[in-house]
Amino acid sequence: MNTPLKTIGDLAQVIAGFSPKPDERKKHGTYLLLGGRNIKNGELVKTDADSYVDDISRGSFRRAIAHPGDIIISTLFDRRKLYTFTESDPIAVVNSSCAIIRSRETGDYIASYLRTMEGEKDFLDKATKATGGAFIPRLSIADLSAIQVPILPVAKLSRFGDARLAKSSKTDLIAMKKDLESKDAEIESLKAKHAEMERFYQDRLKAVESRIETNDLASRITNGETATLEFKSSLRWNVHKKEFDCEIENAVLKTIVAFCNTKGGELLIGIADDGSILGVEHDRFPNSDKFQLHLGNLLQNRIVPNLANLIEYKMVTMNDKSICHVTCRSSTKEIWLRPDKNSPEHFFIRFGPSSKELTPREAVEYIKDHFEKMKDKSPTRESSDQ
């Protein structure tokens, strides 16, 4: 895959150095007139030949005032020099023998790239080739802006930066540390934006997954009940008597027990026998959490042994109504329903699209035959399920 390229002008502001009038130059003043002579071996140095200027109202002067993080590049003659201006440097305005590469507010990739040894070498080689002029070699602002640099993945850029760190002096490292510490506010802002985007994409992913599941359920509902799919209008509300009814709860539990005792299956609570979407709102729970808590209590109190590890249930929305989708895995041990505290346990299996209660004799035969076969097929399943 080819590495994408962008120009310096795309990544940063390229600002021409300032050219003061002769009478504006001083031996002493507020701003050091920073030129190529002040950049030596990657350091900013002062010389006896330095000039200074005081504050000047022209826009070209204001733009050329050096800011921490600015990359100063010499543009005059045929040898390019680079220096990154820091907070500890003297107040300076860059003169016309140099130009400024200033990172945009949207990011400082170019600064990170030029701080690496490979990045600096690549850039300086290209800058040398772009230098023109018949008598006095010079790198123009237009040619500097047009230099292309590769947009590297973060990991590769980091490896380039590590090589630079290994050869940096203590002074350089301290300056880098201060520069990085100054990015704390920016880092926190990026973290917040990242977290916000992460939440957005996670929410979108969940919404898409939910829609896929809902569409799949809607399609299967139209085909009616099967040996592994059953509908219940409600969890506790008797739609005919218009009251809460323990038998309605047991009908739900009977289906769950039957699925677990056979091949597993799915139960949709809030769907009528004809596939009409009723929702569970008529069960009159204050919210979905209360509905699921009540279902969990029924599973725990009326079914033996505990089958929590065989059952998953969640709420889905269909036609703006809440449906409870219960998924049941087949068990390796027999599961029983106790309708109430004083009742004997009942044994159910799936028989076609309905649940069937077996007599004690039938239950014994079924358990012996079915669960022995289950154990033979999956010798390790029992320890994980129960």
N, C-alpha and C positions, 0 to 999 in steps of 0.2 A: 504494500500500500504506500503511495507517495505521500510524503509529509506536506501538509498544506503550508502555503507561504502567505505572508502579509507584509505590506510595506511599513516602514517606520512611520510614515504619515498616517497610515490606518490606525496604528497602535498608540501613537503619542502626538503631542504638539511639538512641532519643530520650530524653534524661535531663533531668529537672527540675533547676533550680538549687537551691542549698541556702539555707535561711533560718535563720541563727543566732539564738540567744536574745540579748536586749539585753546581758546581762552577758558574752557570749562575744565581742562585738565589741571590738577594741582599736585603738589608734592605731598600734601596731607589733606585729608578730607573724610567725609562720612563713609563713602563707598570705595572699596578697593576696585580698581578697573582690572578685572580678572581676565588674563589672556593666556595664550599657550605657554609663555615662559613660566607661568605659575603652576603648571602641571609637570611634575617630575617624578618618574617611577611610581605613578599611581597616587601621589601625595600632592596636596596643595602647599606650595611654598611661597614665601615672600622674597622679593629681590630688591636690590638698590635701585633698579630701573623702574620700579612700580609707579603708577600714577593713580590718583584718586579723584573722585568727583563728589560734589555735594548733590542734594536732591534737585532733580530736574523734572519739570512738569510734562515733558513730551511723552507720548504714548510708547514710543520705541524704547525709552529709558525704563519705564514701568515694566514693560514686558520682559526686559532683559535682567531684572533683578533676580539673583540666584535664590532659589528656594531649596530647603532640605529635600533630598531625593532627586533633584535635577541631575541629569547626566550632561556634563560639559564636554564637548568634543572640539578639539582644535581643527580649524578648517583651512588655515593658511599654510602654504608650502606643502611638501609631499610626505610629511610624516604625521600621522594622526595620533593624538593623545586623548585618553579618556579619563574623566574624574567624576565621581559621584559626590555632589555637594552635601555637607552635613550641617547639623545645627551648631556644632562647635566651631565651624569655620567663621572667619571674619565676614561682616556684612560686605556684600560684593555685588557689582553689576558686571555682567559678562560683556567683554568688548568685541569688536567686530572681527577679531581673529579667531573667534570661536562661535559655536552655536549651542543651543540648549535643546536637549530631548527631554520633554516633561510629560510624565505619565498622565493620562486622562483620568478623570474621576471614576470611570467605569472599570479601571484595573491598571495594574502596573506590570503586565507580562514583560514588556520590553526591558524594564529595569531588572527584573529577575533574570532574564536571558543574558543581558550584558554583564551581569555580575559573575557569570560562569566563565571559566577559562576558554572553553570551546566557543561559547557565544561571543565573547569579546574578540577572539581571534578571527572567527568567521566574519563578524561585522567589520573589523578593521581592514581585513583583506578586501572586502567589497567596497569599503570607503576609499581605499587607496586606488582601486581600479576606476572608481567614479570621479576621481580628482582630475580636473582639466585646467587649461590655461596655458597659453604659449610662453609667457615670460615668467609669471609668478603662479605656480600651481595652487589651485584653490578648489575646495569642495563646496559647491553651491548649495543653497538651502533646498532647491528643487531636486538636485541629485541626491542629497542626503535623505530627503523625504521618500525618494523612490527606491531606496535600498530595501531589498526583501530579506526577511528573516523567517526561519521555519517555526511553525507553531507546534511545539513538542508536547507530548503527554506530561502530566505533572511528575510521574515517577522518573521519567528520563531527565527532565529538567532538574529534579532533585539530585540525581546522580552527578550531573554536570556541576551543580553547586557544591556538592561534597568535595569534589576534586579541588575546587577553588579554596575551600575552607582549609584543606590540608596544607596549603602553601601560603596562607595568610599570616601576617604578623599579628602580635597581640593587639597592637593599635587598631589594625583593620578589623579584627574580631570584635573588639569592644565597640567600634563604630557600627558594625553590623548588628550587634546585640541591641544597641540603642535604637537603631532604625527599626528593628523588628518589634521591640517593645512599644514603639510609637504607633504600631499597627493594631494595638489591643482593641481600640474602639471599632476599627474596621473589621477585625476578626469577629467580634461579638455581633456586629451587624450582619456579617455573612452567615454566622451560625444561625441567627434568628431567621434569615431569609431561607437558609437551607432547611431548617426545621419546618418552616411554613410550607415550602415546596414539597418536602417529604410527606407531610400530612396531606397535602392536596392530592399527590399521586397515590398515596395509600388509600385515601377515601375514594378516589376514582376507580382504583383497582377493585376495591370491595364492591362498589356500585355495579361495575361491569360483571363481576363474578356473581353477584346477587341476581342481576338481570338474566344472566345465562341460566342460573338455577331456576329462576321463576319461569322463564320461557320453557325450560325443559319440563317443569312440573305442569305448567298449563297444557302442554301438548299431551302429556300422559293422562291428565285428568279427563280430557275429551274422549279417551279410549276406555274410560270406566275402570272399575275395581278389578283386580286380578289376584292371583295367589300371593303376590308380594306387594300389593298396593291396596289400601283400604281407606275409606273416607268416614269421618265422624263429624256430625254437625256441631258438636260442642263437647266440652270437658265435663260440665256439671249441670248445664241448663237443659231441662226437658222442654223441648219446643212445643210439645203437644199439651203438657200439663201447665206450662209456663211457670215452672218453679225449679229450684235446685233439687237434684235427684241423685242419691247415692248409686242407683242402678246405672245411671248414665256414666258415672265415673268407672264403675266396674266393667262396663262395656268397652271402654277405652283400654283398661288394663287387660281385659281378656284378649283383645287383639294383639297387644304387645307381647303377652305371654305366649300366644299361639305362634307369632312370628319367631320368637326366640327358640321355641321348641321344634321348629321346622327348619326352614331354610333362610330365615331372616326376612325382612321386608320394611315397608315404609307406611306410616300412618299419617294422614293429613287431617288435623282437627280444625274444623271451621268450613268443611266442604260437605254439602248434602249428598245423599246417595245418588242423585241424578247428575252430580258434578257441579251444581250451582255453588258459587262462592259466597258463603254466608259470613265468614269471619268469626272470630271468637269474642267479639265485643259484647254479645248477649250473655256471656258467662259472667259479666259484670265485675271483672277485676279492675282495680284502679289503674294498672299499667301492665305491660308485658312481663316485667320482672316478677310481679305478684302471681301472674298466671303460671310462669315457669316454676316458681317456688312451690306452688300448690301441686303441680304435676310431680315434681321431685319428691314431695312428701308422700303422695299416693304410691309412687313406685317403691319407696322405702318401707312404708307401713303395711302394704297389702300384698306384696310379692315376695316370695321366698324361693331360693336364697336371694341375697342382694344381687341385682343385675346392673348396677350402675356402670360397670365397664363394658356393658353390651349395648347401652342406649345412648343416643345423642339426640338432642332436640333443640330447635331454635325457631325464632319467629321470622316469617317471610311476609312480604306485602304483595297482595294480588288484588287488582281492581280497587286499590286504596283501602283494602281490608287486611287485618292481621290474621295469618294462618300459622298454626304450629306444625312444623315438619318434624316428625319423629322417625329416626332411623334405627332399626333393630338388627343386631347381628345374631346369627344362630349360636346357640349355646352348646357346650359339650356335656352339660349336666341338665337334668330335668328342672323346669321352672314351674312353680305352682302359684295359683291365685287364691288368696284368702279374702273373700268378700267383706268380712268384718271380723272382729275379734273372736266371736263365738262360733263362727262357721268353720266347717272342715275345709281343707284345701281342695281346689279343683284344678284339673289338668286339661289344657287346651292345645290343639294343633291347628294348622291351616289345612283346610279341605276345599280346594278350589278357591273361589273368591270370598270365602267366609271362614269364620273360626268355629271349630267343632269341639265340644267337650267330650272326653272319653270316659267310659265307665272305669271303675277300678281295675277290672280284669283287662280291658283294652289298654289302659294306661301302663299296666305292668308289662304287657307284651310289647307295646310301642317303645317303652323306655329301654327294655332289654335289647330290642332289635336296632332301633335308631341310634341310640347313644353309644352302643358298642361299636357300630360301624363308624361313627364320628371319631371315636378314639383311635380306631385302626387307621383312619385316613390322616389324622393329625395328632401324632403322639405327644407333641409338645403344646398343643393348643389349650389343653385343660389347665395347665399351670398358669398360663398367661391370662386366661379368661376368668378364672375363679379365684 
